[in-house]
Amino acid sequence: MRTLVTFFVILSLFILPRLFLVKSAYADTLNKDIGLGSEERTSIRNFEKQTKKSIEDADALIRKKELEKAIKGLENALVSVKEKVSVYENNAQILVSKGKEDGAKIYYREASSLEKLAIQISKSLQELAPLEKKYKAEKLRGESAQYVTEGFEYLKAGNLDKADANFKKAIDIYYDNRRAKDGLVAVEKARIRSNARRVSELLKSARNNIQANNFDKAEKELKEVLMLESGNRQALNYLKDIEKQRSIKAELQQKHQVQAEYREINNVISSARQQMEENKLEEEISQLIGQIRIQIEEEGE
């Protein structure tokens, strides 16, 4: 902040007064246009007013700390002034060739004034350029510092993603921001601590789910552990245990299914045997009844 204050003190003490001198370069020329026609005098006055306004606008922009716009305005004014110098010198030569020396002197005088003006504008631009560069750097450092401040606030609140984004943005703006780089290190350490807590919670929950035969949920938790710590040995062992228990469960289910099928077959066989015995008994009874009928008939005769 102190650097920015010093910067604008320099502008006030050295560059702005020079621009005031530049603006006054036209002051003595406005009424010295004897020897020229009305249209020519109007043209000279209009350009004087136009250039004066350009410099006043640049002066106002500098005071508002809009240096980039001020420099652009002065650069445009400088180009216009240099072009007008060539025009006035050419006009003076034409008037000399026609024997109109009074008019030629006016154009030469105006060209000379504009050349002095161009020199003053050039000097101002030369001094403004490095100061504008420093101002930009200070402004970027300020913006970067603001992101760092917000980053540490997010870090304190436990919002690691936003903290990380702010520190990276600060470095994008101003690469040498040491606090931003320290902030990224702090975020990484916080992530490690946060991941360790999360891993511990997930492993504990997975163990309970395995004991409760809730293998799907346990497997999901263990995969999250491996996303946080790809080589976590405990999670890998738990996954192997789940696979083993699933295999044992599948074997038991298969055995139970076979036993159930066997019992069903036995039931079918038993039912068939019973049906066969019932059919045989009915046949024997039928035969016995037939024999009794025959015997009764023989005794009746």
Residue pairs with C-beta under 8 A, 6 or more apart in sequence:
1 142
3 134
3 138
4 135
4 138
7 131
7 134
7 135
7 138
8 65
10 131
11 62
11 131
14 127
15 62
15 124
15 127
15 128
15 131
16 59
16 62
16 63
18 120
18 123
18 124
19 55
19 58
19 59
19 62
19 120
19 124
20 59
21 120
22 55
22 117
22 120
22 121
22 124
23 52
23 55
23 56
23 59
25 113
25 116
25 117
25 120
26 48
26 51
26 52
26 113
26 117
29 44
29 48
29 109
29 110
29 113
30 45
30 48
32 106
32 109
33 40
33 41
33 44
33 45
33 106
34 102
34 106
35 100
35 102
35 103
35 105
35 106
36 44
36 103
36 106
40 91
40 103
44 106
44 110
47 80
47 84
50 80
51 77
51 80
51 81
51 117
54 73
54 74
54 76
54 77
54 80
55 74
55 77
55 121
57 73
58 70
58 71
58 73
58 74
58 77
59 70
61 67
61 69
61 70
61 73
62 70
62 128
65 135
67 128
67 131
67 132
67 135
68 132
68 136
70 128
71 125
71 128
71 129
71 132
74 121
74 124
74 125
74 128
75 125
77 121
78 118
78 121
78 122
78 125
81 114
81 117
81 118
81 121
82 114
82 118
84 114
85 111
85 114
85 115
85 118
88 107
88 108
88 110
88 111
88 114
89 107
89 108
89 111
91 104
91 107
92 103
92 104
92 105
92 107
92 108
92 111
93 104
95 101
95 103
95 104
95 107
96 104
140 173
140 174
141 174
141 177
143 173
143 174
144 170
144 171
144 173
144 174
144 177
144 180
145 170
145 177
145 179
147 166
147 167
147 169
147 170
147 173
147 180
148 166
148 167
148 170
148 177
148 179
148 180
148 183
150 166
151 162
151 163
151 164
151 166
151 167
151 170
151 180
151 183
152 163
152 183
152 186
154 160
154 162
154 163
154 166
155 163
155 183
155 186
155 187
155 190
158 190
158 194
160 187
160 190
160 191
160 194
163 183
163 187
163 190
164 184
164 187
166 183
167 180
167 181
167 183
167 184
167 187
168 180
168 184
170 177
170 179
170 180
170 183
171 177
171 180
171 181
171 184
174 180
195 228
195 229
198 224
198 228
199 225
199 228
199 229
199 232
202 221
202 222
202 224
202 225
202 235
203 221
203 222
203 225
203 232
203 234
203 235
203 238
205 218
205 221
206 218
206 221
206 222
206 225
206 235
206 238
207 218
207 238
209 215
209 217
209 218
209 221
210 218
210 238
210 241
210 242
210 245
213 245
213 249
215 242
215 245
215 246
218 238
218 242
219 239
219 242
222 235
222 238
222 239
222 242
225 232
225 235
226 232
226 235
226 236
229 235
